[in-house]
């Protein structure tokens, strides 16, 4: 039995009280323009702006697979830009998702969420455009967040 709570709805509008972190997977090539990031950008400009600045300055910062950038967008809402995808296209090297990078980013996220006293909200990270399988991502979330007592809610959009 999973400790993850599943619900229908929009991960950009978590309806619980307290501090919330909306976690999602970004690519390592600086692209922001398809998938869940569009919903984020409709609500707040900061996650995209800070991701793009982080990518532009990558020669002198930690921008790489497995890295984490936490962006405050409202008093009680933060967005976690997690680099868990190599490029944006499926090709000869397979799908873009990198499970080990998602795991590393979740590992970096855990102490930050704990400091904030936050719950975590997300779509099925790494499983949309990144091409990942939820059966591989879910155990990473369980291991890195849920087992440590962090409340995680995964949002499935209303359509099937």
C-alpha positions as a Markdown table, in Angstrom:
| # | Residue | x | y | z |
|---|---|---|---|---|
| 1 | Unk | 0.0 | 0.0 | 0.0 |
| 2 | Unk | 1.4 | 3.3 | -1.1 |
| 3 | Unk | 1.8 | 6.2 | 1.4 |
| 4 | Unk | 1.3 | 8.6 | -1.5 |
| 5 | Unk | -2.1 | 10.2 | -1.7 |
| 6 | Unk | -3.6 | 10.2 | -5.2 |
| 7 | Unk | -6.3 | 12.7 | -6.2 |
| 8 | Unk | -7.8 | 14.1 | -9.4 |
| 9 | Unk | -7.0 | 17.8 | -10.1 |
| 10 | Unk | -4.4 | 20.3 | -10.8 |
| 11 | Unk | -1.0 | 20.0 | -8.9 |
| 12 | Unk | -0.6 | 23.8 | -9.2 |
| 13 | Unk | -3.6 | 24.3 | -6.9 |
| 14 | Unk | -3.0 | 22.1 | -3.8 |
| 15 | Unk | -6.0 | 22.6 | -1.4 |
| 16 | Unk | -4.3 | 21.6 | 1.9 |
| 17 | Unk | -3.3 | 24.0 | 4.7 |
| 18 | Unk | 0.2 | 24.9 | 5.5 |
| 19 | Unk | 3.4 | 25.2 | 3.4 |
| 20 | Unk | 3.4 | 23.4 | 0.1 |
| 21 | Unk | 6.1 | 22.4 | -2.3 |
| 22 | Unk | 5.0 | 21.7 | -5.9 |
| 23 | Unk | 7.7 | 19.3 | -7.3 |
| 24 | Unk | 8.2 | 18.6 | -11.0 |
| 25 | Unk | 10.9 | 17.4 | -13.4 |
| 26 | Unk | 12.8 | 19.7 | -15.7 |
| 27 | Unk | 15.3 | 18.8 | -18.5 |
| 28 | Unk | 19.0 | 19.5 | -18.5 |
| 29 | Unk | 18.9 | 21.4 | -21.8 |
| 30 | Unk | 17.2 | 24.7 | -20.7 |
| 31 | Unk | 13.9 | 24.0 | -22.5 |
| 32 | Unk | 10.7 | 25.1 | -20.8 |
| 33 | Unk | 7.6 | 25.1 | -22.9 |
| 34 | Unk | 5.7 | 21.9 | -22.9 |
| 35 | Unk | 3.9 | 19.7 | -20.4 |
| 36 | Unk | 3.4 | 20.6 | -16.7 |
| 37 | Unk | 5.6 | 23.7 | -16.9 |
| 38 | Unk | 3.0 | 25.4 | -18.9 |
| 39 | Unk | 0.5 | 25.1 | -16.0 |
| 40 | Unk | 3.2 | 26.5 | -13.7 |
| 41 | Unk | 4.0 | 29.4 | -15.9 |
| 42 | Unk | 0.3 | 30.3 | -16.2 |
| 43 | Unk | 0.1 | 30.7 | -12.5 |
| 44 | Unk | 3.6 | 32.2 | -11.7 |
| 45 | Unk | 6.4 | 33.6 | -13.8 |
| 46 | Unk | 9.2 | 33.0 | -11.2 |
| 47 | Unk | 9.8 | 29.2 | -11.7 |
| 48 | Unk | 10.4 | 29.6 | -15.4 |
| 49 | Unk | 12.5 | 32.8 | -15.0 |
| 50 | Unk | 14.7 | 31.3 | -12.3 |
| 51 | Unk | 15.1 | 28.0 | -14.2 |
| 52 | Unk | 16.2 | 29.9 | -17.3 |
| 53 | Unk | 18.6 | 32.0 | -15.3 |
| 54 | Unk | 20.0 | 28.9 | -13.6 |
| 55 | Unk | 20.5 | 27.2 | -16.9 |
| 56 | Unk | 22.2 | 30.3 | -18.4 |
| 57 | Unk | 24.6 | 30.5 | -15.5 |
| 58 | Unk | 25.3 | 26.7 | -15.5 |
| 59 | Unk | 29.0 | 27.1 | -16.0 |
| 60 | Unk | 29.3 | 28.6 | -12.5 |
| 61 | Unk | 26.5 | 26.8 | -10.6 |
| 62 | Unk | 25.1 | 23.4 | -9.8 |
| 63 | Unk | 22.7 | 23.1 | -12.8 |
| 64 | Unk | 23.0 | 19.4 | -13.8 |
| 65 | Unk | 21.1 | 16.1 | -13.7 |
| 66 | Unk | 19.9 | 15.5 | -10.1 |
| 67 | Unk | 20.1 | 19.2 | -9.1 |
| 68 | Unk | 17.3 | 21.0 | -7.3 |
| 69 | Unk | 16.2 | 24.6 | -7.4 |
| 70 | Unk | 13.5 | 25.8 | -4.9 |
| 71 | Unk | 11.5 | 28.9 | -5.9 |
| 72 | Unk | 9.1 | 30.7 | -3.6 |
| 73 | Unk | 6.0 | 31.8 | -5.6 |
| 74 | Unk | 3.6 | 32.7 | -2.7 |
| 75 | Unk | 3.9 | 33.0 | 1.0 |
| 76 | Unk | 3.2 | 29.3 | 1.6 |
| 77 | Unk | 3.9 | 27.9 | -1.9 |
| 78 | Unk | 7.3 | 26.9 | -3.3 |
| 79 | Unk | 8.1 | 25.2 | -6.6 |
| 80 | Unk | 10.8 | 22.6 | -6.8 |
| 81 | Unk | 12.5 | 22.6 | -10.2 |
| 82 | Unk | 14.2 | 19.1 | -10.3 |
| 83 | Unk | 16.6 | 18.3 | -13.2 |
| 84 | Unk | 15.6 | 14.7 | -13.9 |
| 85 | Unk | 15.5 | 14.5 | -17.7 |
| 86 | Unk | 18.3 | 14.4 | -20.3 |
| 87 | Unk | 17.2 | 16.6 | -23.2 |
| 88 | Unk | 13.7 | 16.7 | -24.4 |
| 89 | Unk | 13.3 | 14.0 | -27.1 |
| 90 | Unk | 13.2 | 10.2 | -27.2 |
| 91 | Unk | 15.9 | 9.0 | -29.6 |
| 92 | Unk | 18.7 | 6.5 | -30.0 |
| 93 | Unk | 19.6 | 6.9 | -26.3 |
| 94 | Unk | 16.0 | 6.1 | -25.2 |
| 95 | Unk | 13.5 | 8.2 | -23.3 |
| 96 | Unk | 14.7 | 11.5 | -21.7 |
| 97 | Unk | 13.8 | 10.5 | -18.1 |
| 98 | Unk | 16.8 | 9.7 | -15.8 |
| 99 | Unk | 15.6 | 7.9 | -12.8 |
| 100 | Unk | 18.8 | 8.2 | -10.9 |
| 101 | Unk | 18.6 | 12.0 | -11.4 |
| 102 | Unk | 15.1 | 12.1 | -10.1 |
| 103 | Unk | 16.2 | 10.1 | -7.1 |
| 104 | Unk | 19.1 | 12.5 | -6.4 |
| 105 | Unk | 16.8 | 15.6 | -6.7 |
| 106 | Unk | 14.3 | 14.0 | -4.3 |
| 107 | Unk | 17.1 | 13.3 | -1.9 |
| 108 | Unk | 18.1 | 17.0 | -2.1 |
| 109 | Unk | 14.4 | 18.0 | -1.7 |
| 110 | Unk | 13.8 | 16.0 | 1.5 |
| 111 | Unk | 15.7 | 18.2 | 4.0 |
| 112 | Unk | 14.4 | 21.4 | 2.4 |
| 113 | Unk | 10.8 | 20.2 | 2.7 |
| 114 | Unk | 11.5 | 19.2 | 6.3 |
| 115 | Unk | 13.0 | 22.7 | 7.1 |
| 116 | Unk | 9.9 | 24.3 | 5.6 |
| 117 | Unk | 7.5 | 22.0 | 7.4 |
| 118 | Unk | 5.8 | 21.5 | 4.0 |
| 119 | Unk | 3.8 | 18.8 | 2.2 |
| 120 | Unk | 4.8 | 17.9 | -1.4 |
| 121 | Unk | 2.4 | 18.0 | -4.4 |
| 122 | Unk | 3.2 | 16.8 | -7.9 |
| 123 | Unk | 1.9 | 15.4 | -11.2 |
| 124 | Unk | 3.3 | 11.9 | -12.0 |
| 125 | Unk | 6.8 | 13.3 | -12.4 |
| 126 | Unk | 9.0 | 12.0 | -15.2 |
| 127 | Unk | 6.1 | 10.1 | -16.8 |
| 128 | Unk | 4.8 | 12.7 | -19.3 |
| 129 | Unk | 7.0 | 14.1 | -21.9 |
| 130 | Unk | 10.1 | 12.5 | -20.2 |
| 131 | Unk | 8.7 | 9.1 | -21.1 |
| 132 | Unk | 9.2 | 7.4 | -17.7 |
| 133 | Unk | 7.2 | 4.7 | -16.1 |
| 134 | Unk | 5.3 | 5.4 | -12.8 |
| 135 | Unk | 6.2 | 1.9 | -11.6 |
| 136 | Unk | 9.9 | 3.1 | -11.5 |
| 137 | Unk | 9.2 | 6.7 | -10.1 |
| 138 | Unk | 6.7 | 5.9 | -7.4 |
| 139 | Unk | 9.2 | 3.8 | -5.3 |
| 140 | Unk | 11.7 | 6.7 | -5.5 |
| 141 | Unk | 9.2 | 9.0 | -4.0 |
| 142 | Unk | 8.2 | 6.4 | -1.3 |
| 143 | Unk | 11.9 | 5.9 | -0.4 |
| 144 | Unk | 13.1 | 9.5 | -0.4 |
| 145 | Unk | 10.0 | 11.4 | 1.0 |
| 146 | Unk | 7.1 | 9.2 | 2.3 |
| 147 | Unk | 9.2 | 6.9 | 4.5 |
| 148 | Unk | 10.6 | 10.0 | 6.2 |
| 149 | Unk | 7.1 | 11.1 | 7.1 |
| 150 | Unk | 6.6 | 13.7 | 4.4 |
| 151 | Unk | 3.1 | 13.9 | 3.1 |
| 152 | Unk | 3.0 | 13.6 | -0.7 |
| 153 | Unk | 0.0 | 14.1 | -3.0 |
| 154 | Unk | 0.1 | 13.1 | -6.7 |
| 155 | Unk | -2.4 | 14.8 | -9.0 |
| 156 | Unk | -3.9 | 13.1 | -12.0 |
| 157 | Unk | -5.7 | 15.5 | -14.4 |
| 158 | Unk | -9.4 | 14.9 | -14.8 |
| 159 | Unk | -9.2 | 13.3 | -18.2 |
| 160 | Unk | -8.3 | 9.6 | -18.7 |
